[in-house]
Amino acid sequence: MSISHVRETLLLNVFDLSLTEKEILAYIHAIGFKDESIVRAYSFSVKRKMPVLAKALFKEEAVTKKFYFMKESIPFFIENDNVLSLTVLYAPLIDKSYDEILEVIFGSGQFERYRKRVGAAFDKFGTNLLNNIYILSLLVDIHQFIDNVLVLNHRQAIDENIITKLKQPEVSLDWLVSNYKLTRVFRVLLTCEDENFTDSLRIINMIRNVEGDDYKEIVKECIGRKPISFYDIHTKLLPKSYEITNNQLRSISLNQDIENLDGENLYEYTISVPKTGEDLLITGATLKHCVGSFIEPVVNKTCQIINLKYKNKLAYTVELLPSSLGYRIGQFKGNRNSSEYEGYEGERYRNVLIELLNKKVEIK
């Protein structure tokens, strides 16, 4: 493992400790983080709403360079304690002048007519505004909707990872954009950073495969007129996913590659490997989570699923993600998607489970 990778891991871990902002800053300086790691630390501090740390890191040369295009405006944001609106620009926009940023968003030869209007909103919302406009431009005709976009509340930035996700062929937000007004679309997009986003799209793709061109209307019927988050959307889509899987996939054999783990002990728990689609449906209904919608990914070997039983009762479901280097652990969910074992409390269980996988399961 390279020194830079070790430092990156340490950086991620320090933000998960119960430290004050000043203690985190002292730690960052003590370890000797530099350049991109400092920029990453700054991004974490903004995302986690740590103004003291953000303001201190903003003075670092590596961070200041990322905002060279707005030097004249920086004192305004600092003096008004508005540094949390200065998110590092997303990859397609970073290291560009203001006009170059507008050109990426609006196109060559068209950006000049938007300079003044965007500039007025920028003074209020900072770089969050530019990041959000760029992401919305990937989904709607930004020239048609720019006035609607500029009046939105850009105090929060849409998660950058959605840019990569939107490039994947299986990821489409047409059902969201065509069914709802821009204000509703924006509100929902602000919640796209968690697993509910991925799970919601998995269910929607399932509906599209079954219902065809009518899927958008059916999705809207399921989630209602005013969805507020991907958690809300996911919760409302679950009954439909159960209905589809019940009808089509109940009897399908999963043929999981991790069946050798069945019956193994994991401290106080016993591992149970689901064998059929119905097993996953029963698990999802019992623990009130969405593993019933994972039948196709399991059959296609995108992931594998085990259950943990305590005194012969279902307690947890664990998602195992294969790679060329072995399995890694994805979601680790209990009743109603409780996730306490995805953090520090579950570290010992995850470590032993990885050891069992390496010992008893061969990646195919």
Buried (B, 14 or more C-beta within 10 A) or exposed (E): EEEEEEBBEBBEEBBEEEBEBEEBBEBBEEBEBBEEBBBBBBBBBBBEEBBBBBBBBBEBEBBBEBBEBBEEBBEEBBEEEBBBBBBBBBEBBBEBEBEEBBBBBBEEEEBEEBBEEBEEBBBBBBBBBBBBBBBBBBBBEBEEBBEBBBEBEBBBBBBBEBBEBEEEEEBBBEBBBEBBEBEBBBBBBBBBBEBBBBBBBBBBBBBBEBBEEEBBEBBBEBBEEEBEBBBBBBBBBBEBBBEBBBEBBBEBEBEBBBBBBBEBEBEEBBBBBBBBBBBBBBBBBBBBBBBBBBBBBBBEEEBBBBBBBEEEEBBBBBBBBBEEEBBEBBBBBBEEBBBEBBEEEBEEBBEBBBEBBEEEBEEE
